[in-house]
Amino acid sequence: MKGILGTKIGMTQVWQGDKLIPVTVVLAGPCPVVQRKTEERDGYNSIQLGWQEKRLKSANKPELGHVKVAKVKPQKRLVEFRDFDFEANEVSVNIFEEVKKVDVTGLSKGRGTAGVMKRWNFSGMPASHGVKKKHRSPGSIGQSKTPGRVYKGKRMAGHYGQERITTIGLELIEVRNDDNLILIKGSIPGSNGSMVIVKESRRKVN
């Protein structure tokens, strides 16, 4: 499956005929091929891509030994793509020229500690007469005597965001080879400047 690593730049809009399309701009590649795995040796076929060179001083010996085989510099991020048959030593955005749909994976924006209304879309307590400073309360969280505990997985306040999310079936509007840019219709996970993984979508094109 075709894939590449990149950085989310931000959103803008482009004209497509007489329609103005909102797009997210991703700076993708070129990504060096750091490792290749084969069916005979490893049990499956894949390639490992790197993203953003790391300073030699910040790389440890295992990292240096790993990239030495591929004759590339240490990378900040390494991601493996299964069933991606690619012969060259560097992957660029031109592999998506014939692709219509993509899946994008990234870390959602971190929102710190949030209450149940923001985190789980609870309606909150009644806002009528008699309710005092309990409007955003979660309400009852369990039973009294039986079972005498709170069930695991109960939706409560806590850490919100900063989770791995994949948005599937996004339309790829344009590939700009000269600038290493991919324009994807709509929004994708993550904040501006965060790393994203762009893959060819398995969803059928309508």
N, C-alpha and C positions, 0 to 999 in steps of 0.2 A: 504494500500500500504506500503510495507516494506521501511524503511528509517533509516538513522543514521546520526549523526553529526561528523565532523572530521576536521582535519587541513591539508592543502596542504603542503606536505614536499618538493616536487621538482620532477624533471624528471630524469629518468634513462632508461636503456634498458635491456630486458631479452630475453633469447633464448626460442623459442617455436618451437620445432623440429629443422629444419634447417633454421628457419627465426629469425632474430633479430628484436624484437618488441619494439618501443618506448613507454614507459609507464609513467604515473604520479602516484606518491606514495602518498597515503592519510592515515594519522594516524587517525583511526576512533574508537570511543568508548573506553571502555564501557561507555554507556550513561545511567544514572539513569532515571527511569520513575518518573516524578514529579507530573503528574496529569493524570487522566483518565476521559473521557467524554463518556456518554452512550446515546443511542437513547431515552430512557425513560425519563431521567432527563434533558438532554441538547439539544435534537433534532437531534443529530448525534453522531457517534462513532469516537473517536480519542484518541491518547495518546500524552502527552507532554514530550519531552526529554530535558535533560539539558546537557550542555557541558562546561567543565572546572570549577572546584570549585573556588568560590570566597571567599576572606577573610571575616570573620564574621564582622570585623570592618567596611567594606565597604558596607555591606548590610543594607537596611533600614527595618523598622518594617513590612511593607506589604510583602516584599520579604521573611523575616524570617517566617511570618505566613503562606505563601504559601507553602514553602518547609517543614514546620513542619508537615503538614498532611501526606506527603509521607515519612517522616523520612529520609530526605537526606540533605546534606549541600547546602548552596546557590550556584547557578550556574551563570556563566557569561552570557550564552546565553540559551534561551528557545525557542524551535521550536515545533510546533504542526503538527502531521502527522495524516491525516484523514484515516478512514477505515483501520487501522493497528491493527489487532487482535493479541495481545501479552500478555501473562499471567505473565511472569516473571517481576521482578522489575528492570532489567538491560538489555540493548540491546547491543550486541557485534557484531563483523563482521561475525560471523558464520551464521547469517541469510541470507547472500548473497552467500552461498556455491553452491546453485543450480541456481543462477541468472546468466543470460548471458549478459543482457543489462541494463545499468543504466543511469539515468538522474542526472546531477550534477549542482547545483546552487551555485553561489558565486558572490562576488563583483569584477568587472573588475578592472584592474590596473588603478590607478589615474594618469592622465598625465597633470594635471594642465590646464591652459588656452592655447588653441591651435587655430591656424588659420584654414581657410576653407579647405586648401589643405590636412592638416593632419587629421582634424576632419571629413570631408565629402568627401575626395578624389576628390576635384575639380582639374581641369587641370591647373588652373591659367591663367594669361594673356600671350599673345604671347611673345616669347623670341627673336623676330626678331629686326632688326634695328629700332630705334625710341621709343622703350618702355624703360622708365627710372624709375627704382626703383618701378615698379608696378607689378612685375612678379608673386607675390603670393597674389595679390589683389583679392577679391571676385567678382569684377565687379559691374554691376548695381544691386540694391536690390529692386527696385520698380518702380512705374510710377510717372509721374510728377503731372499733374493736377487731373487725375482721376485714382484711388480713393484718391490720395494725402497722402497715408500712406503706411507703410510696412505691408504686410499680416502676421498674426500670424503663427508661425511655420516655418518662413523663415530660411533656413540653413545659419547660419553665424558663426563667430568665437565665442568661449566661452569655458565653462568648458567641459573637455573631459575625459571620463572614470569614475571610481567609481560608476558604475551602476550595478544593480542586473541583472545577466545574467544566463540563464539556457541552458546548452548544452545537447541535448537529443540523446538517442540511442548510447551511447558510449559502447564499448565492455569491459566487465570485464575480465581481463586476469587471475588474481590470487587473492586468499584470504589467508592471513597468520594469522591464529588464534592466534598463540603464540605471535606474535609481534603486533597484532591489526592493521594490514596493509591491504589496498586494493590497488591492482595494476590495473589501468585503462588505456586502450590503448589511446594514443594521449594526447592532452593538455586539461586542464579544466580551467574555469575562475578563476581569482584572482592571487595575488602574493603569493610567498612562505611564509608560516606562517599564512595565512588568513583562516578563517573558511569556510567550504563548507558543503552543504547538499547533501547527496547521497541518491537517491531513486531508487527503482526498476522501470525500464522503462516500459511504456505502449505500446511502439512500438513493433510490432511483430518481433520475431527473424526469419531471413531468413534461 
